[in-house]
Amino acid sequence: MDLVRRLIAIADEPSDDDDLRLRKRIGVVVGYITVVAPLSVIGTVQQQRLAVPLGFALSLISATNLAVLARSHRFERFVVVLIGAGAVFTAAAIVLIGGVLVSSAAMFWAFLVPIYAILALGPRRAVLWFVVFLAVLVGVVLADPWVHRAIPAPPYTQQLLSYLFNVGVPSAIVFFSFRYADVRRRQAQARSDELLANALPASIATRMKHGEQRIAESYPDTTVLFADLVGFTPWAQATDPRRVVAVLDELFSRFDELAAAGGVEKIKTIGDSYMAVAGAPEPMADHAQAAVALARGMISTVAEIRRRLNLPLELRVGLASGPVVAGVIGERRILFDLWGDTVNIASRMESAGIPGRIQIAGSTRALLGDAYSFDERAVEVKGLGRMTTHLLVEPD
């Protein structure tokens, strides 16, 4: 199977999107079929002296075309050569069989030209090749009186077998080509849905798949979390980049698992910073408690990895509660983001916090009641002036 995949993927480029990769692979599969299919004229037409070189010529053209494609990756040139040669071959084969009426089913092969053009080049450019098909049809019809007089009809049994072959094989090619296209389309759609689901909250991704373009909502009751790795920048500058990425990947993957388990929505990461929200886009009655649980889990995770890997890193976390505005921005790189005073205060709670501690604003403290113990702080917060904040006290 691995060999088959490599043979089908000879035209692939790393920059190809799913649609182009699908069209290329369909084109290549049909190219392989075209190496074999022309040999069918050998033994099935009256003029064998011409049929043999005609069949081998198109097979050779198709094989050479594939070899050139594998080296050059010029897919459109490959398609034009393939379907242009196919149109000429079909017209010639109809003449050699004995004319339109004798070989009526052979026009199925000519109809493969626009069908293949749709799959390989797309519907807009396939219009030209449908015109080519019509031109071949009109041409062989106009030439039929001369062909009928010049070339005798083959025996009835040969005509019957020819009809069976000329209907069955092109129909099978069309069926399996479209089946392959549909299977690949569904796989590409599944990958696209998975990427969308990973980039956006599930409810937002569903709304976008249903056609909504501008999604913006107000969420009155949320708790926003910001976290930042203290000591990360000097450590990263003195550490192999691959190790830096590996550590961040492990940390953020663990954070993502904690957030998902607690019903908290990850918003984004920026460098070594992590942002999440509880209560949006799905409302949550205990959003403050959920955010605190996530923050505690994140600090424990960093402490465990710090001990295991001997890293000079600590996590600083800030929380604030209140209303936010949230929505989807961007077209090429879609992002679900938050705005509002609550977001700004949560960010300041983090930046003015203490490594290894969770600092919360008064808005969050009011929601938590007596469930936790806190140390009060009076801090100067950039842009907000002097504020009373609260540091979560972990139980002994």
C-alpha positions in Angstrom: 0.0 0.0 0.0 2.9 2.4 0.7 4.2 1.9 -2.8 0.7 2.5 -4.3 0.4 5.8 -2.2 3.9 6.9 -3.5 2.9 6.2 -7.1 -0.3 8.1 -6.8 1.4 11.1 -5.1 4.1 11.7 -7.7 2.7 15.2 -8.5 2.3 16.3 -4.9 4.0 19.5 -3.6 4.4 20.4 0.0 2.4 23.7 -0.6 -0.6 21.9 -2.1 -3.9 22.4 -0.3 -6.3 19.5 0.1 -8.3 20.3 -3.0 -5.3 20.6 -5.3 -3.8 17.4 -3.9 -7.0 15.5 -4.5 -7.2 16.7 -8.1 -3.6 15.8 -8.7 -4.0 12.3 -7.4 -7.2 11.7 -9.4 -5.3 12.9 -12.5 -2.4 10.6 -11.8 -4.7 7.6 -11.3 -6.4 8.2 -14.6 -2.9 8.7 -16.2 -2.0 5.1 -15.1 -5.3 3.8 -16.5 -4.5 5.5 -19.8 -1.3 3.6 -20.1 -3.3 0.4 -20.3 -6.7 1.3 -21.8 -5.5 2.2 -25.4 -4.2 -1.3 -25.9 -7.9 -2.4 -26.1 -8.0 -1.4 -29.8 -5.6 -4.2 -30.6 -7.7 -7.1 -31.7 -11.0 -5.3 -31.5 -10.9 -3.1 -34.7 -10.8 -3.9 -38.4 -7.7 -2.1 -39.4 -5.1 -3.9 -37.2 -2.3 -2.5 -39.3 -3.2 1.0 -38.0 -4.7 -0.1 -34.6 -1.5 -1.6 -33.2 0.7 1.5 -33.6 -2.2 3.7 -32.5 -2.7 1.8 -29.2 1.0 1.5 -28.4 1.5 5.2 -29.3 -1.1 6.5 -26.8 0.2 4.1 -24.1 3.8 5.3 -24.7 2.6 9.0 -24.6 0.8 8.3 -21.3 3.7 6.5 -19.7 6.1 9.3 -20.9 3.7 11.9 -19.6 3.7 10.3 -16.2 7.5 10.1 -16.1 7.8 13.8 -17.0 5.2 14.7 -14.4 7.2 12.9 -11.7 10.3 14.9 -12.5 8.7 18.3 -13.3 5.5 18.4 -11.2 3.9 20.4 -13.9 0.5 19.0 -13.4 -1.5 21.2 -15.8 0.8 20.4 -18.7 0.4 16.7 -17.8 -3.5 17.0 -17.9 -3.6 18.9 -21.2 -1.3 16.4 -22.9 -3.3 13.5 -21.5 -6.8 14.7 -22.5 -5.7 16.2 -25.8 -4.1 12.9 -26.8 -7.2 11.0 -25.5 -9.5 13.1 -27.7 -7.4 12.4 -30.8 -7.1 8.7 -30.0 -10.9 8.3 -29.6 -11.7 10.0 -32.9 -9.1 7.8 -34.6 -10.4 4.6 -32.9 -13.9 5.3 -34.0 -12.8 5.6 -37.6 -10.8 2.4 -37.4 -13.7 0.5 -35.9 -15.8 1.4 -38.9 -17.7 4.6 -38.1 -20.1 6.1 -35.6 -23.0 3.7 -36.0 -20.8 0.7 -35.7 -18.8 2.0 -32.8 -21.4 4.2 -31.1 -20.4 3.2 -27.6 -16.8 4.3 -28.3 -18.0 7.9 -27.8 -18.0 7.1 -24.1 -14.2 7.3 -24.2 -14.5 10.8 -25.7 -16.8 11.8 -22.9 -14.1 10.9 -20.4 -12.2 14.0 -21.7 -14.5 16.7 -20.0 -15.2 14.4 -17.1 -11.5 14.1 -16.4 -11.1 17.8 -16.9 -13.6 18.5 -14.2 -11.8 16.2 -11.7 -8.3 17.4 -12.6 -8.6 21.0 -13.7 -11.8 22.1 -12.0 -15.3 22.9 -13.4 -14.5 26.3 -14.9 -11.6 25.1 -17.1 -13.5 21.9 -18.0 -16.0 23.8 -20.2 -13.3 24.1 -22.9 -12.8 20.4 -22.9 -16.6 19.8 -23.1 -16.4 21.9 -26.3 -13.6 19.7 -27.5 -15.8 16.6 -26.9 -18.6 18.1 -28.9 -16.1 19.0 -31.7 -15.0 15.3 -31.8 -18.6 14.1 -31.8 -19.5 16.4 -34.7 -16.3 15.6 -36.6 -16.8 11.8 -36.5 -20.4 12.2 -37.5 -19.6 14.4 -40.5 -16.8 11.9 -41.5 -19.0 8.8 -41.0 -20.4 8.6 -44.6 -16.8 8.3 -46.0 -15.7 5.9 -43.2 -18.8 3.7 -43.7 -17.9 3.3 -47.4 -14.2 2.9 -46.9 -14.1 0.5 -43.9 -16.3 -2.6 -43.7 -18.3 -3.3 -40.6 -16.8 -5.9 -38.2 -18.6 -9.2 -37.5 -21.6 -9.0 -35.2 -19.9 -10.8 -32.4 -17.0 -8.4 -32.5 -19.4 -5.4 -32.5 -21.2 -6.9 -29.5 -17.9 -7.4 -27.5 -16.7 -3.9 -28.5 -20.0 -2.4 -27.3 -19.6 -4.2 -23.9 -16.1 -3.0 -23.5 -16.7 0.5 -24.6 -19.6 1.0 -22.2 -18.3 -1.1 -19.3 -14.7 0.2 -19.0 -15.4 4.0 -19.4 -18.3 3.7 -17.0 -16.1 1.9 -14.5 -13.4 4.6 -14.8 -16.0 7.4 -14.2 -17.5 5.5 -11.3 -14.3 4.8 -9.5 -12.8 8.2 -10.2 -15.8 10.0 -8.7 -15.9 7.5 -5.8 -12.2 8.1 -5.1 -12.9 11.9 -5.4 -15.7 11.7 -3.0 -13.8 9.6 -0.4 -10.9 12.0 -0.6 -13.2 15.0 -0.3 -14.8 13.5 2.8 -11.4 12.8 4.3 -10.3 16.4 3.5 -13.5 17.8 5.0 -12.9 15.7 8.2 -9.4 17.1 8.5 -10.7 20.6 7.9 -13.4 20.1 10.6 -10.8 18.7 13.0 -8.5 21.7 12.5 -11.4 24.1 12.9 -12.5 22.3 16.1 -8.9 22.6 17.5 -8.7 26.3 16.6 -12.1 27.3 17.9 -14.5 26.3 20.7 -16.8 23.6 19.5 -20.0 25.7 19.6 -18.3 28.5 17.6 -16.9 26.0 15.1 -20.4 24.6 14.5 -21.8 28.0 13.9 -19.1 28.8 11.4 -19.7 25.5 9.5 -23.4 26.4 9.3 -22.4 29.6 7.4 -22.2 32.4 10.1 -19.5 34.9 9.0 -19.4 37.5 11.8 -19.7 35.9 15.3 -19.6 38.3 18.2 -21.3 37.9 21.6 -21.4 39.5 25.1 -20.8 37.1 28.0 -21.8 38.7 31.3 -20.3 36.1 33.7 -16.8 34.9 33.0 -13.5 34.4 34.7 -10.4 35.1 32.5 -7.0 33.5 33.3 -3.6 34.6 32.2 -0.4 32.6 33.0 3.2 33.3 32.2 6.4 31.3 32.6 8.8 33.3 34.8 12.5 32.8 33.8 11.6 31.5 30.4 13.3 34.1 28.2 16.9 33.7 29.7 16.5 29.9 29.9 15.3 29.7 26.2 18.2 31.9 25.0 20.7 29.5 26.6 19.0 26.2 25.6 18.8 24.2 22.4 15.7 25.4 20.4 14.5 21.8 20.1 14.4 21.3 23.8 12.7 24.7 24.3 9.9 23.6 21.9 9.6 20.2 23.5 9.2 21.7 27.0 6.6 24.2 25.8 4.8 21.5 23.9 4.6 19.3 27.0 3.5 22.1 29.3 0.9 23.5 27.0 -0.5 20.1 26.1 -0.9 19.4 29.8 -2.5 22.8 30.3 -4.9 22.0 27.5 -5.9 18.7 29.1 -6.5 20.4 32.4 -8.6 23.1 30.7 -10.7 20.6 28.8 -11.3 18.4 31.9 -12.5 21.5 33.8 -14.7 22.9 31.1 -12.5 25.9 30.6 -11.9 27.3 27.1 -8.3 27.8 26.0 -8.1 31.1 24.0 -4.5 31.3 22.8 -0.9 31.1 23.6 1.6 33.9 22.9 5.2 32.8 23.4 5.3 31.4 26.9 2.0 32.9 27.9 -1.3 31.1 28.2 -4.8 32.6 28.1 -8.1 30.8 29.0 -11.7 31.7 30.0 -14.4 30.0 32.0 -18.0 30.9 31.2 -17.5 31.6 27.5 -18.7 30.7 25.0 -20.5 28.1 27.1 -22.1 29.7 30.3 -20.9 28.2 33.6 -22.3 28.9 37.0 -19.1 28.2 38.9 -16.7 29.8 36.4 -14.6 31.4 39.1 -14.1 28.0 40.8 -13.3 26.3 37.5 -10.7 29.0 36.7 -9.0 28.6 40.1 -8.9 24.8 39.7 -7.2 25.2 36.3 -4.7 27.7 37.7 -3.8 25.4 40.6 -3.4 22.5 38.2 -1.2 24.5 36.0 1.1 25.6 38.8 1.3 22.0 40.0 2.2 20.8 36.5 5.0 23.4 36.2 6.4 22.4 39.6 6.4 18.7 38.7 8.1 19.3 35.3 10.6 21.8 36.9 11.7 19.1 39.4 11.8 16.3 36.8 13.7 18.3 34.2 15.6 20.6 36.5 14.3 23.8 34.9 14.6 27.3 36.3 10.9 28.0 35.5 7.9 29.0 37.6 4.4 30.0 36.7 2.7 33.2 37.5 -1.1 33.3 37.2 -3.7 36.1 37.3 -7.5 35.9 37.3 -10.3 38.4 37.0 -14.1 38.0 36.7 -16.8 39.9 34.9 -18.3 40.6 31.5 -16.4 40.1 28.2 -17.0 40.6 24.5 -15.9 37.6 22.5 -15.9 36.9 18.8 -14.1 35.4 15.8 -11.6 37.5 14.0 -9.4 36.9 10.9 -10.0 35.1 7.6 -6.8 33.2 6.8 -6.0 32.4 10.4 -9.1 32.3 12.4 -9.0 33.2 16.1 -11.7 33.3 18.9 -10.6 36.1 21.2 -11.9 38.2 24.1 -12.0 41.9 24.8 -13.0 44.2 27.7 -11.9 45.5 31.1 -12.1 42.0 32.6 -9.5 40.8 30.1 -7.2 43.8 30.9 -7.5 43.3 34.6 -6.8 39.6 34.4 -3.7 40.4 32.3 -2.5 42.9 35.0 -3.2 40.4 37.8 -0.7 38.1 36.0 2.0 40.7 35.2 1.9 42.1 38.7 1.8 38.7 40.4 4.3 36.6 42.2 6.0 33.5 40.7 4.5 30.3 41.8 1.3 32.1 43.1 -2.2 32.8 41.8 -3.2 36.4 42.1 -6.9 37.3 41.7 -8.9 40.5 41.4 -11.6 41.6 43.8 -14.2 40.6 41.3 -13.1 36.9 41.5 -12.5 37.0 45.2 -16.2 38.1 45.7 -17.4 35.0 43.8 -15.2 32.5 45.6 -16.6 33.4 49.1 -15.0 31.4 52.0 -14.0 28.4 49.9 -10.3 29.5 49.8 -7.9 31.4 51.9 -6.2 34.5 50.6 -3.4 36.9 51.4 -4.3 40.5 50.6 -1.9 42.7 48.6 -1.8 46.4 47.7 -0.1 46.7 44.4 0.4 49.4 41.8 -1.1 48.1 38.6 0.0 49.6 35.3 -2.9 51.5 33.7 -5.2 50.9 36.7 -3.4 52.5 39.6 -3.3 51.1 43.1 -5.4 48.0 43.7 -6.1 45.6 46.4 -5.5 42.1 45.1 -5.6 38.6 46.6 -3.1 35.8 46.5 -4.5 32.3 46.9 -3.1 30.5 49.9 -2.5 26.8 49.2 -3.4 24.4 52.0 -0.4 22.8 53.8 
